Amino acid sequence: MSPTPSVSLRSAVTDEDDSAEYSGEKSIYDRCWYCQKVAGRKNVKRCSNCLMVWYCSKECQKSAWPTHKPRCKTGSHLWDQLANEQDGEEKAALHRDLTKWVATWREVICRYALDALDLANHGASRINTHTIFIELTSRKRRGSKTREIEMVDAAIWDETEFEEWINDVDISEEDLERVGPNRGRDTVQICMTCDGPAGQALRFLWFQLKDNGALYMNIDKKFSAMMAEMWSELLEVTLDSGNPKLDPSEAFMLLDPEYVVGMGEAIKDIPVPRVET
């Protein structure tokens, strides 16, 4: 288990730079965060309260609300807090970088989070009892936008491990109600911390599976166990590649080509379930 970082949940997420683009692709704000449709920047509207998510229609916003509601207030207080801190501008820059980075790598992070849960061997109940923890740091020497932040460590925690960690974090009782067991039924919880020049930022990412995990529960158990064993290494090499579209089979080749001979096609053919934020 990683050393306990000293962070505040108020250091959550928000962003005011709508012009960021990554790897020559469309802006990260062109996509609806519920249906994943690329609707174009002018056709998606940001949640006016938390400023954390974008939707292409009122229907998508309404459908996402049961999952989004418990998290909506967290981001709304961030800028007020930073405005009253001496190094608030530096911290705000870290939060903006982290928000863009998470938006860029969101699908990759969610995919490997599901591998970490190993639902085929442990069942869907693990969605509600475990947390994916990812420790990040801002790179001193920055390259492309996709590589401004790098992964330091990653782990999967059970309820006891997460409770031990969260109890040492500077977090209000109100915010505590939005994490852990209170995150909502069948909601995968991912916790990320990021070190920067002005301190640390904390980010929670939640999503639900439209099939309640059925797809991942029905894959080959040996394959699921293998992916659960290697998910953090695969995530790290994918992030280091700077390519959000890197296929898991390609990530395997970056780890050890001899180990994955004959495995590439099997990995490639496994579909990725759609997620809801």
N, C-alpha and C positions, 0 to 999 in steps of 0.2 A: 504494500500500500504506500502511496506516495506521501512525502511529508505534508503536514497540514498547512496549506497556504492561508495567510491572513488577508481575507478579502471581505467585501460587503456585497450583499445581493443588490444593493442600490446601484452597484457598478454593473448594471445589467446590459441593456442594449438599446441603442437608438442610432439614427443616422440622419444627417441633413444634407449629404452630398449625393444628389441624384444623378450625377454625370459619370460615375465610375463605370469603367468597362474592363473586362478581363479577357486576355488571350485572343483579342480580336473578335470576340463574340458579342452578342447583344448585351445591353446593360442588364445587370442582375435584377433591376427593377422592372423589366419587361414581362416578367412571369407572375401569374397568379399563384399565391402561396397555398391555395386550397386545391384547385384542379390541375395545377402545373401547366396550364395553357400559356403559351407565349403570345400575349395579347398586344404587346407594344406599350411603351412608356405612357403614352397619352390615354391608354385605355385601361390602366390599372390605377386604383385609388388606395392611398395609404390609410391605415387605421388612424383616425385623428387623435385618439387618446394616447396610445403607446408609441406610435410612429415606428413600429417594429415589423409590420407585415403589410402586404399589398394584395388586393383582390380585384378580379376583373369584372365582378358583378355583385349586386346586392344579394343575389341568391347564394353565391359562394361565401360571402361574408356571413350570411345567416347560418349556412350549413357548418361553417368553421367555428361559430361562436361558442358552442358547448365546450370545445377544447381550448379555445383562445381566451375565454372569459377569465379564468383564474389567473392568467399571466398578464392580462392587459394593463393592469395598474402599475406593474413593476417598472416598465420603461418610462412611464409618464413623469416620474419624479427625478429622473437622472440629471437632466440639464439644470434644474433648479439647484440640486445638490452641488454640482460641479461649479456653478456660478459663485458659490459661497466659499469655495476652497482656493487656497493660495496657488496651487498647481493645477487648478481645474482645467485650463486649456490643454495642458499636456495629457491629462487623463482623458479629456474629451477626444483628443486625436487617437489615443489608443482604442477607445470604444468605437470610433468610426472605422478604424482599420479592422478591428475584430468583427464588427457587424458585416462589413463587405466580404471579409474572408469567409465567415460562416455561410453567408448567402451563396458564395461561389462553390463551396465544398459541401453544402448541405446534403445533397443526394449521396455523395460518397460516404460521409460520416454516418448517415442513417443506414446505408447498406451494410457497413461493417459493424455497426451497433447490433443489427439483427443477427449477424454471424456470431458476435460475442455472446448473445443470449442462448444460443444452441437450443432452440425451441424443439427440435426433433427429439432431443434426448431428455429435456427437462419440462416440456409442456408450456402452454401459453401463460400459466400463472406467473412465470418468471418475468413477464412483461411488467407486472405490477409490483414485484418485490426487489428488482435489481436496478442499479443505476450504472450507466457507462460514464466513466470519468476520464477526461482527456486533459493533460497538462500541456500548455503551449507557452511559447515565448516569442517576443518580437525580435526579428533578426536585426543584428547590428549593421550588417551589410545587406541591403535590400536589392533584390533582383526584380523579377516581374511581379505584378500585383498578386499573382497566385502564390507567391513565395515570400510575402512580407512577414508571415508568421510560420513558425515551424513547431512540430510536435516534439515534446520532451519525453512523455511517458503516457501510458494509457492502461486502464484496468477496468474490471467489472466488479462492482461492489454489491454485497447483499444489504439488506435493511440495516443490520447492526453496524456494518462498516460505514455506510452512508450517514447513519445517525451520529456515530462518533465524530465524523468529519464535520458535519453541518453544525453540531453543537459548539464547535470551536470557531465558527465563522461569525463575523459581525453581521447579524441579521435580525431584523425586527420580527416580532411575533406575527404581524400581519403578513410579511413575506414568507415566513416559515409555513404558513397555512397553504402555500401554493406549491410546495415541493414534497418529495417523499411520498408517503402513503396518500396524500391529499391531491395528487396530481391528476386524478381522474382514472376511470376504469380503462384497462387495456391501453394505457398510454406509456410509450417508451420514453424514459427520461435520460437525457444526456447532459452531463455537467462539464463545462469547460472553464479552466482558469488560464489567464494569459498574463505573463510578466512583461512589463514595459519600463521605460526610464522613470516614469512617475508612479510606479506601483503596479498593482494587479487589477485586472478586470475579470468579472465573473459572468458567465453566460450559461443559461439553461436553454436546452432545445428539447421540445416535446413533439411527438407525433403519434398518430394512431394508425393502425393497419385496417384497411377496409375489409379484409378477410379475417380479422382477429387472429392473425398469425398462422392460418391454416396452411398456406403455401410453404412456409418454412418448417412447419411441424411435419409435413409429409415428404420432405426430401430424405435422401439416404442418411441414416443415422451416423455411419462412419464418416461420410463426407462432412456432415454437420459438425461432428466432433473435431475433425481436422481443421475446419474453418474457425471454430471457436478457439482452437489452440494457437492459430496463427493470425487472427484478425488484427491485432495491434501492429504486428510487423508489416502486414499487407497495407494497412492504413498509412503507416509511416512512409513506406516506399512510394505509395501513390501520392501522398502530399509532397514528398521531396521531388517527385517528377515534375510538379508544376502543371500537370495535365488532369483536370477534373473528369475527363472522359476516358481515362486509362481503365481498360477492362481488367477484372480480377485475374484472368489468365495471364495478362501482360505483367501485372504486378508480381505474380508468382515467378515469372521469368527473371525479374529483377532481383529476386531473393536467391534463388538457386536453380539454374536451368536443368541440372541433372535430376533434381528431386521432382520436377514437375513434367518430365517427359511423359507424354500421353495423357496428361491431365488438363491441358489447355481447353480442349473442346468441351469436356464435361463441365468445367467451370463456366465457360462462355454461354452454355445453353441454359443455365439456371436463370429464370426470369427474376427481375427485381420488382417486388410489390409496390404499388402506389401508396404513398403516405399522405397523411393529412396533418397540417400544422395548426 
